[in-house]
């Protein structure tokens, strides 16, 4: 299967590390001109340089902007007026007693995890429709379907993100633009390593801690390990291509079989 994105420009929000960085690198590897995003010029520039080092001839543009704000979305649009592929990856997570989450924290999670995606879709979808081609992909989570007791606020925002994708897919109907969500399962990132340490303790080797975390907190996983970011990026690259032209309005799973359901 050959995927050629040489004629495409892709924006990946929150792509200085973890899943977002893996997606940016994979899209660059398929030939796309990739816009790497983070909040600070230092981290964003460093991530762009890492992509260039990993992918010979990569075309990468760093754009520092806080996409959890309307001002940040406007700054990105000014820097990159036209986009063919929009990947909404920006997100925050963390464990918290649900009875201790106040209104401000709920609002913060919705601003970052939901409204950042809504703003960028609203910004770039009209141009995609005018050009009769585009791809919008939002990175959701198994937590959207299996709400974790220790981070209800995160799970609810990811549920909302699935609805956002389905709704905007209808807004793009018949235009040649597809809108999909990717349900990522428990993934091996630096942030998740910290999260695992919070839940099972930091005083043990990583492999042992990971096994305990999966056994005690993610027991439904059929692969019984954390997913590597590159495995999620592979599906995003496919959905960004011509090959996925008939896939829209969907929530596609890269969850290691974690969600115990035939459908999301």
Long-range contacts (C-beta under 8 A, 24 or more apart in sequence): 1-243, 3-30, 3-237, 3-238, 3-240, 3-241, 3-243, 4-30, 4-31, 4-241, 5-30, 5-31, 5-32, 5-85, 5-237, 5-240, 5-241, 6-31, 6-32, 7-84, 8-32, 8-33, 8-84, 8-85, 8-240, 9-33, 9-34, 9-35, 9-80, 9-82, 9-83, 9-84, 9-85, 10-34, 10-35, 10-83, 10-84, 10-85, 10-86, 10-87, 10-240, 11-35, 11-37, 11-63, 11-76, 11-80, 11-83, 11-85, 11-86, 11-87, 11-120, 11-124, 12-36, 12-37, 12-87, 12-89, 13-37, 13-67, 13-87, 13-88, 13-89, 13-90, 13-116, 13-117, 13-120, 14-38, 14-67, 14-89, 14-90, 14-91, 15-47, 15-87, 15-89, 16-43, 16-44, 16-46, 16-47, 17-43, 17-47, 17-189, 17-190, 17-191, 18-187, 18-189, 18-190, 18-191, 18-229, 19-89, 19-139, 19-184, 19-187, 19-189, 19-229, 19-232, 19-233, 20-87, 20-89, 20-90, 20-139, 21-47, 21-50, 21-51, 21-229, 22-228, 22-229, 22-230, 22-232, 22-233, 23-87, 23-89, 23-139, 23-229, 23-232, 23-233, 23-236, 23-237, 24-51, 24-60, 25-50, 25-51, 25-54, 25-55, 25-233, 26-230, 26-233, 26-234, 26-236, 26-237, 27-85, 27-87, 27-233, 27-236, 27-237, 27-240, 28-55, 28-58, 28-59, 28-60, 29-54, 29-55, 29-58, 29-237, 30-237, 30-240, 30-241, 32-59, 32-84, 32-85, 32-240, 33-59, 33-60, 33-61, 34-58, 34-59, 34-60, 34-61, 35-60, 35-61, 35-62, 35-63, 35-76, 35-79, 35-80, 35-83, 36-60, 36-61, 36-62, 36-63, 37-62, 37-63, 37-64, 37-65, 37-67, 37-76, 37-90, 38-62, 38-64, 39-64, 39-65, 39-66, 40-64, 67-116, 67-119, 67-120, 68-111, 68-112, 68-115, 68-116, 69-111, 70-119, 73-116, 73-119, 73-120, 73-123, 76-120, 76-123, 77-123, 77-124, 81-127, 82-124, 82-127, 82-131, 83-124, 83-127, 83-128, 83-134, 84-128, 84-131, 84-133, 84-134, 84-135, 85-134, 85-135, 85-137, 85-240, 86-120, 86-121, 86-124, 86-134, 86-135, 86-136, 86-137, 87-137, 87-138, 87-139, 87-236, 87-240, 88-116, 88-117, 88-120, 88-121, 88-136, 88-137, 88-138, 88-139, 88-161, 89-138, 89-139, 90-116, 90-117, 91-139, 91-141, 91-157, 91-158, 92-154, 93-141, 93-143, 93-151, 93-154, 93-191, 93-195, 94-151, 94-154, 94-195, 95-150, 95-151, 95-195, 95-198, 95-199, 96-150, 96-151, 96-153, 98-149, 98-152, 98-153, 101-152, 101-153, 105-153, 106-153, 109-153, 109-154, 109-156, 109-157, 110-157, 110-160, 113-154, 113-157, 113-158, 113-160, 113-161, 114-157, 114-160, 114-161, 114-164, 117-161, 117-164, 118-164, 121-164, 121-168, 121-179, 125-168, 125-171, 125-172, 125-177, 125-179, 128-172, 128-175, 128-177, 129-172, 129-175, 129-176, 129-177, 132-175, 132-176, 132-177, 133-176, 133-177, 134-172, 134-175, 134-176, 134-177, 134-178, 135-177, 135-178, 135-239, 135-240, 135-244, 136-165, 136-168, 136-172, 136-177, 136-178, 136-179, 136-180, 137-179, 137-180, 137-181, 137-182, 137-236, 137-239, 137-240, 138-164, 138-165, 138-180, 138-181, 138-182, 139-181, 139-182, 139-184, 139-232, 139-236, 140-165, 140-181, 140-182, 140-183, 140-184, 140-251, 141-183, 141-184, 141-185, 142-183, 142-184, 142-185, 142-186, 142-253, 142-255, 142-258, 142-259, 144-183, 144-251, 144-264, 145-183, 145-259, 145-261, 145-264, 146-220, 146-258, 146-259, 146-260, 148-217, 150-199, 150-217, 162-251, 162-264, 165-249, 165-251, 166-249, 166-251, 169-248, 169-249, 169-250, 170-249, 172-248, 176-245, 177-248, 178-239, 178-244, 178-245, 178-247, 178-248, 179-248, 179-249, 180-239, 180-244, 180-247, 180-248, 180-249, 180-250, 180-251, 180-252, 181-250, 181-251, 181-252, 182-232, 182-235, 182-236, 182-239, 182-251, 182-252, 182-253, 182-254, 183-251, 183-252, 183-253, 183-254, 183-255, 183-259, 183-264, 184-227, 184-232, 184-254, 184-255, 185-221, 185-227, 185-253, 185-254, 185-255, 185-256, 185-257, 185-258, 185-259, 186-214, 186-218, 186-221, 186-226, 186-227, 186-255, 186-256, 186-258, 187-226, 187-227, 187-228, 187-229, 187-232, 188-226, 188-227, 188-228, 188-229, 189-229, 192-226, 218-258, 220-257, 220-258, 220-259, 220-260, 221-255, 221-256, 221-257, 221-258, 222-256, 222-257, 222-258, 223-256, 223-257, 225-256, 227-254, 227-255, 227-256
